[in-house]
Amino acid sequence: MTDSEIRLRGANAGVSGGPGGGLGQEMSLFKHSDFLKFWSADSISFFGSQFSALAIPWVAVTALGADPSQMGILGALSLLAFPLFGLFVGVWVDRNLRKRTMIVSNMGRALLLATIPAAAILGGLNMSLLYIVSFLVGTFQAFFDIAHQAYVPSLVERTHLVEANSKLETSRSTAQLAGPSIAGVLVQIFSAPYVILGDVLGYFGSATFLSTIRKKEATPEATGKTVFEDIREGLVVVLRNRSLSSIAGCTATSNLFSNAYGVLLLLFFYNELHMTAFESGIVFTAGGIGSVVGALTSSRISRVLGVGWAIVSGALIFGVASLAFYFAAQPFAIPLMAIAQFIIGVTVVLYNVNQVSYRQALVPLEIQGRMNASMRFIVWGTIPVGAILGGVLGQWLGVRPAIGVAAIGSMLAFLWVIVSPVRKIREIPGR
């Protein structure tokens, strides 16, 4: 697969063929029964995941007394599977049925997370268990996420990709809106380990909905290529296309630094700002509100700005907004950080809906898994590095200065896309 072959899909980034992000004239996806099942599965699992996203680090900080370096390790392990196995997972996804891969991944995550409340009951809860569960759940997540993005273009038409991704982001954003505050309340009422059971139920429910999708996937044909030849093909797709490579660079840089300050936020909230779990949930909920707004408006914004400038502006604004965490101080810390989280929520979704839809429309179905794996290898591979970096900076500089340094790094991520052909993209390929 060469760069010129990809461009046969009408993906010339310099073409200005009309407003970007618009939808075709086909019927709404609300009438697409299989997409509705897929959407339901995605919504249920993501809502449940909000519980463990707050509860696991909260257990580490409050029950096990984790320090910045341990929080960095915990955050790194949860996404270490992407740099370790991501490229191989992409080959697996392109060689196997993607729906089946997602179902097995959900079941595996549910069973693993169930060990945390079980350990709390039996008195065996410790950081080693959190490390192991985080790594293994992250491994299943690698399979699920790569299969998920590769599956969407086979489920809906290319002209419906922005609509589909906007709907998926709307439900995810709604989960981010309601999930953290509900999780914060539940952590206050119950012990944090037991709140993780909400995530367990979510993954089981998601697997059930996925199993009811009727549309048959085409059985992947054997190519006769080795695993490493397939891996190379996926990397070539990303690295030889200037738009894809610059999007990868932007996202990787943002993920590196946002995760560096992200692993320190609960320590910052709890130890320096003396916030409760409920107050922490309020700040994260504001990000969820912003994400919902971003999901509902991303198509309209991209029609006005064009897909390229929607991507560029999103990257610039969410980087600048992250500086608010460094300046947060009581009594105005919570409103300041809530406003920043709202802005970050809007612009991250604006960025993601447009760049993911562009990638899905650009690349042929048979290589979607390897393309997504290559992108995830690059852009999520920096996340565990960022988590370790945040822990090191937190130990060396202190938590607040470390957050400031990381926020400045996040601000610079947009440079990748502003100087690339991305800014000239007007519409999703194939419209």
C-alpha positions in Angstrom: 0.0 0.0 0.0 1.6 3.3 -1.1 0.8 6.9 -0.4 -0.4 7.3 -4.0 -2.8 4.4 -3.6 -4.4 6.1 -0.6 -4.9 9.3 -2.5 -7.1 7.5 -5.0 -9.8 8.1 -2.5 -9.9 11.8 -3.3 -7.9 12.6 -0.2 -5.6 15.3 -1.6 -5.3 17.6 1.3 -4.8 20.6 -0.9 -8.2 20.2 -2.6 -10.8 22.8 -1.6 -13.9 21.1 -2.9 -16.5 22.6 -0.7 -17.5 22.9 2.9 -16.1 20.1 5.2 -17.9 18.0 7.6 -21.3 18.0 5.8 -23.5 15.0 5.6 -24.9 13.2 2.6 -28.5 13.0 1.7 -29.0 9.4 2.9 -31.3 8.6 5.7 -30.3 9.3 9.3 -28.4 6.7 11.3 -31.2 6.8 13.8 -32.9 4.3 11.3 -29.8 2.1 11.1 -30.6 -0.7 13.5 -27.1 -2.2 13.6 -25.5 1.1 14.2 -27.9 1.8 17.0 -26.9 -1.5 18.7 -23.2 -0.6 18.2 -23.9 2.9 19.6 -25.7 1.4 22.6 -22.8 -1.0 23.3 -20.3 1.8 23.1 -22.3 4.0 25.4 -22.8 1.4 28.1 -19.2 0.4 28.2 -17.9 4.0 28.2 -20.3 5.1 30.9 -19.2 2.2 33.1 -15.5 3.0 32.5 -16.0 6.4 34.2 -16.4 4.6 37.5 -13.0 2.8 37.4 -11.3 5.9 35.9 -11.9 7.7 39.1 -12.1 4.8 41.6 -8.8 3.1 40.7 -6.5 6.1 41.2 -8.6 7.2 44.2 -8.0 3.8 45.8 -4.3 4.3 45.1 -4.1 7.8 46.6 -6.4 7.5 49.6 -6.4 3.8 50.6 -2.9 2.8 49.6 -1.0 6.1 50.0 0.5 6.2 46.5 3.2 8.9 45.8 3.7 10.7 42.5 6.0 8.1 41.1 3.6 5.3 41.9 0.8 7.2 40.2 3.0 7.7 37.2 3.6 3.9 37.0 -0.1 3.1 37.4 -1.0 5.5 34.6 1.7 4.2 32.4 0.8 0.6 32.8 -2.8 1.1 31.8 -1.7 2.1 28.3 1.7 0.3 28.0 0.1 -2.3 25.7 -0.2 0.1 22.8 3.6 0.7 22.3 4.3 -2.9 23.2 1.7 -4.8 21.2 -0.2 -2.2 19.2 1.3 -2.9 15.8 0.8 -6.7 16.2 -2.8 -6.1 17.4 -3.4 -4.1 14.1 -2.4 -7.1 12.1 -4.7 -9.4 14.2 -7.6 -7.0 13.7 -7.2 -7.0 9.9 -6.9 -10.8 9.8 -9.9 -11.6 12.1 -13.5 -10.6 12.7 -13.6 -7.3 14.4 -16.9 -7.6 16.2 -15.7 -10.9 17.8 -12.5 -9.2 18.9 -14.5 -6.4 20.6 -16.8 -8.9 22.4 -13.9 -10.9 23.8 -12.1 -7.7 24.9 -15.1 -6.5 26.8 -15.5 -9.8 28.6 -11.8 -9.9 29.5 -11.9 -6.4 30.9 -15.0 -7.2 33.0 -13.4 -10.2 34.6 -10.1 -8.5 35.4 -11.7 -5.5 37.0 -13.9 -7.7 39.2 -10.7 -8.8 41.0 -10.3 -5.4 42.6 -13.5 -5.4 44.7 -12.9 -9.2 45.3 -9.5 -8.3 46.7 -11.0 -5.6 48.9 -13.4 -8.1 50.4 -10.6 -10.6 51.0 -8.2 -8.1 52.4 -5.6 -8.4 49.6 -5.8 -5.0 48.0 -2.4 -3.6 47.1 -0.5 -1.5 44.5 0.8 -4.7 42.8 -2.7 -5.8 42.1 -3.7 -2.4 40.7 -0.5 -2.5 38.5 -1.3 -6.0 37.1 -5.0 -5.3 36.5 -4.3 -1.9 34.9 -1.8 -3.5 32.5 -4.0 -6.4 31.5 -7.1 -4.3 31.1 -5.0 -1.9 29.0 -4.0 -4.9 26.8 -7.6 -5.8 26.2 -8.4 -2.1 25.5 -5.8 -2.1 22.8 -7.6 -4.9 21.0 -11.0 -3.3 21.5 -10.0 0.3 20.5 -8.2 -0.7 17.3 -11.0 -3.1 16.3 -13.6 -0.4 17.2 -12.3 2.3 14.9 -11.7 -0.3 12.1 -15.2 -1.6 12.4 -17.1 1.7 12.0 -16.3 2.2 8.3 -17.6 -1.3 7.6 -20.8 -0.7 9.5 -21.8 2.7 7.9 -21.2 4.5 4.6 -18.3 6.9 4.3 -20.8 9.8 3.8 -22.1 9.0 7.3 -18.7 8.8 9.1 -18.9 12.3 10.6 -22.5 11.7 11.8 -21.5 8.3 13.2 -18.4 9.6 15.0 -20.4 12.6 16.3 -23.0 10.3 17.7 -20.4 8.0 19.3 -18.7 11.1 20.8 -22.0 12.5 22.0 -22.7 9.3 24.1 -19.1 9.2 25.3 -19.2 12.8 26.2 -22.5 12.4 28.1 -20.9 9.6 30.0 -18.0 11.9 30.8 -20.5 14.5 31.9 -22.5 12.2 34.3 -20.0 9.5 35.1 -17.4 11.4 37.1 -19.9 13.2 39.4 -21.9 9.9 39.9 -18.7 8.1 40.6 -17.6 10.8 43.0 -20.9 10.5 44.9 -20.6 6.7 45.0 -17.0 6.8 46.2 -18.2 9.1 49.0 -21.0 6.7 49.9 -19.3 3.3 49.3 -15.7 2.2 49.3 -14.0 3.1 46.0 -13.1 -0.6 45.1 -16.8 -1.5 45.0 -17.7 1.4 42.6 -15.6 -0.5 40.0 -18.4 -3.0 39.8 -20.3 -0.4 37.7 -17.5 -0.8 35.0 -17.8 -4.6 35.2 -21.5 -4.5 34.5 -20.9 -2.0 31.7 -18.5 -4.3 29.8 -20.8 -7.3 30.2 -23.7 -5.2 28.8 -21.6 -3.9 25.9 -20.7 -7.4 24.9 -24.3 -8.4 24.9 -25.4 -5.5 22.6 -22.5 -6.2 20.2 -23.5 -9.8 19.9 -26.9 -8.8 18.6 -25.6 -6.9 15.5 -26.8 -8.7 12.4 -24.6 -7.4 9.7 -22.1 -10.0 8.7 -18.5 -9.0 8.4 -16.6 -10.1 5.3 -14.2 -12.8 6.3 -10.6 -11.4 5.8 -8.8 -13.0 3.0 -5.3 -14.5 3.6 -2.7 -12.3 1.9 0.3 -14.6 2.3 2.3 -11.8 3.8 4.2 -12.2 7.0 3.2 -10.3 10.2 6.1 -7.9 9.8 5.2 -7.1 6.1 1.7 -6.3 7.3 3.0 -4.1 10.1 5.2 -2.2 7.6 2.3 -1.7 5.3 0.3 0.0 8.1 3.2 2.2 9.1 3.8 3.3 5.5 0.2 4.4 5.2 0.6 6.8 8.1 4.2 7.9 7.7 4.2 8.6 4.0 1.0 10.7 4.0 1.9 14.2 5.2 -1.6 14.8 6.6 -1.7 11.6 8.6 1.8 11.9 9.9 1.2 15.5 11.1 -2.0 14.4 12.8 -0.1 11.6 14.5 2.7 14.0 15.6 0.1 16.5 17.0 -1.8 13.9 18.9 1.3 12.2 20.2 2.7 15.4 21.5 -0.6 16.4 23.2 -1.0 13.0 24.7 2.6 13.0 26.1 2.2 16.3 28.0 -1.5 16.1 28.9 -0.9 12.7 30.5 2.1 14.1 32.3 0.0 16.6 34.1 -3.1 14.3 34.1 -1.5 11.7 36.4 -0.8 14.4 38.9 -4.2 16.1 39.0 -5.8 13.9 41.7 -2.7 14.4 43.9 -3.0 18.1 43.2 -6.7 18.2 44.0 -6.4 16.0 47.2 -3.1 17.1 48.7 -2.7 20.8 47.7 -6.2 22.1 47.0 -7.8 19.8 49.7 -10.7 18.8 47.4 -13.1 15.9 48.1 -13.9 13.2 45.6 -17.2 15.0 44.9 -15.5 18.3 44.1 -13.0 16.5 41.9 -15.9 14.9 40.1 -17.4 18.4 39.5 -14.3 19.5 37.7 -14.2 16.4 35.5 -18.0 16.7 34.9 -17.4 20.2 33.4 -15.2 18.5 30.8 -18.0 16.1 30.1 -20.4 19.0 29.5 -17.8 20.5 27.1 -17.5 17.2 25.3 -21.2 17.0 24.7 -21.2 20.5 23.3 -18.3 19.6 21.1 -19.9 16.4 19.8 -23.2 18.3 19.0 -21.4 21.1 17.2 -18.4 19.5 15.6 -20.1 18.9 12.2 -21.4 22.5 12.1 -18.0 24.0 13.0 -16.2 21.9 10.4 -18.7 23.1 7.8 -17.9 26.7 8.6 -14.1 26.3 9.1 -13.4 23.3 6.9 -12.2 20.0 8.3 -8.5 21.1 8.4 -9.0 24.3 10.4 -11.4 22.5 12.8 -8.5 20.1 13.5 -6.0 23.0 13.9 -8.1 25.2 16.1 -9.1 22.3 18.3 -5.5 21.4 18.9 -4.5 25.0 19.7 -7.3 25.8 22.1 -7.2 22.7 24.2 -3.5 23.2 24.7 -3.8 26.8 25.9 -6.7 25.9 28.2 -4.6 23.4 30.1 -2.5 26.2 31.6 -5.4 26.9 34.0 -4.5 24.0 36.2 -1.1 25.5 37.0 -2.7 28.8 38.1 -5.6 27.2 40.1 -5.7 28.3 43.7 -8.4 28.4 46.4 -11.1 29.8 46.7 -11.4 30.0 42.9 -9.7 26.8 41.9 -12.8 24.8 41.2 -14.6 27.3 38.9 -11.3 28.1 37.1 -10.5 24.4 36.5 -14.1 23.6 35.6 -14.1 26.3 32.9 -10.8 25.0 31.6 -12.1 21.5 31.5 -15.2 22.6 29.6 -13.1 24.3 26.9 -10.8 21.3 26.7 -13.9 19.0 26.4 -15.3 21.0 23.5 -12.1 21.3 21.5 -10.7 17.8 22.1 -14.0 16.4 20.6 -13.9 18.9 17.7 -10.4 17.7 17.0 -11.1 14.0 17.4 -14.3 13.8 15.4 -12.8 15.5 12.4 -9.4 13.8 12.3 -10.8 10.3 13.0 -13.5 10.7 10.3 -10.9 11.9 7.9 -8.6 8.9 8.6 -11.5 6.4 8.3 -12.6 7.8 4.9 -9.1 8.1 3.6 -7.9 4.5 4.0 -9.3 1.3 2.4 -11.3 -1.1 4.7 -8.8 -3.9 4.4 -6.0 -1.9 6.0 -8.1 0.0 8.6 -6.8 -2.1 11.5 -3.2 -1.6 10.7 -3.6 2.1 10.0 -5.4 2.5 13.3 -2.8 0.4 15.1 0.0 2.4 13.6 -1.7 5.7 14.7 -2.3 4.3 18.1 1.2 3.0 18.4 2.5 6.5 17.7 -0.2 8.6 19.5 -0.9 6.4 22.5 2.7 5.2 22.8 3.6 8.5 24.3 1.0 8.2 27.0 2.9 5.8 29.3 6.0 7.9 28.7 4.0 11.0 29.7 2.8 9.3 32.8 6.4 8.4 33.9 7.5 11.9 32.9 4.8 13.4 35.1 5.7 11.3 38.0 9.4 12.2 37.7 8.7 15.9 37.3 6.3 15.8 40.2 9.0 14.2 42.4 11.7 16.6 41.2 9.9 19.9 40.8 6.8 19.5 43.0 3.3 18.8 41.7 2.3 22.3 40.7 5.5 23.2 38.8 5.3 19.9 37.0 1.8 20.6 35.9 2.9 23.9 34.5 5.8 22.5 32.5 3.6 19.8 31.1 0.8 22.3 30.2 3.3 24.4 28.2 4.4 21.3 26.3 0.7 20.5 25.5 0.3 24.0 24.1 2.9 23.4 21.4 1.3 20.3 19.9 -0.8 22.3 17.4 2.4 23.3 15.5 2.4 19.9 13.8 -0.8 20.5 12.0 -0.6 24.3 11.4 2.5 23.9 9.2 1.2 20.8 7.4 -1.3 20.2 4.5 -4.0 19.5 7.2 -5.0 23.1 7.3 -6.0 23.0 3.6 -8.4 20.0 4.0 -11.9 21.3 3.3 -14.0 18.1 3.3 -14.1 14.4 4.2 -12.8 12.3 1.3 -15.5 10.5 -0.7 -18.3 13.1 -0.3 
